Amino acid sequence: MTRRVVFLVLSLIASLSMPAHADEEKHHFTVALPAQWEDATRIRLVLEGLTVPGDRPLKLRVTTVTDEQQTMVLGSAGIVAERRTRSEPQLLPTFRIDVTQSLKALPKRREGEQHLTIEIQAVDGRNVPLTDIDWSAENVRLETKQK
């Protein structure tokens, strides 16, 4: 019995320490919806402390799942490779992706909902997932620009 409990605890610790992108190369985040976001003229997803490979161009595609369980693309933005040859990771202090139109087009959200769960995936120019790209972000949030 004790061995079984120890095994379960160790398995749980190992699964919690896995990187976020281990699940189909997607990073899952929950972001707070800013106050009065529906009235904003611009809504951007901000990735702070973004680290990407320095030698590979890529695009980050942001999606969410609607209440009807449909995947909806909120936005995407490309990142240019820093060098052609193998290089150190590239650090982008702040990287923004415009999600204004798509976020406002989401089917009506439940009254009072204050958070949005999103997935961010590295893809190529044709939206094919890049399974061998290692990237990370220290913080992810939404920012708005009011009228």
Stockholm file with secondary structure:
# STOCKHOLM 1.0

chainA/1-147         MTRRVVFLVLSLIASLSMPAHADEEKHHFTVALPAQWEDATRIRLVLEGLTVPGDRPLKLRVTTVTDEQQTMVLGSAGIVAERRTRSEPQLLPTFRIDVTQSLKALPKRREGEQHLTIEIQAVDGRNVPLTDIDWSAENVRLETKQK
#=GR chainA/1-147 SS CHHHHHHHHHHHHHHHTSCGGGTTTEEEEEEECCTTGGGCSEEEEEEEEEEECTTCCEEEEEEEECTTSCEEEEEEEEECCSCSSCCCCEEEEEEEEECHHHHHHSCCCCTTCCEEEEEEEEECTTCCBCTTCCCBCSEEEEEEECC
#=GC SS_cons         CHHHHHHHHHHHHHHHTSCGGGTTTEEEEEEECCTTGGGCSEEEEEEEEEEECTTCCEEEEEEEECTTSCEEEEEEEEECCSCSSCCCCEEEEEEEEECHHHHHHSCCCCTTCCEEEEEEEEECTTCCBCTTCCCBCSEEEEEEECC
//
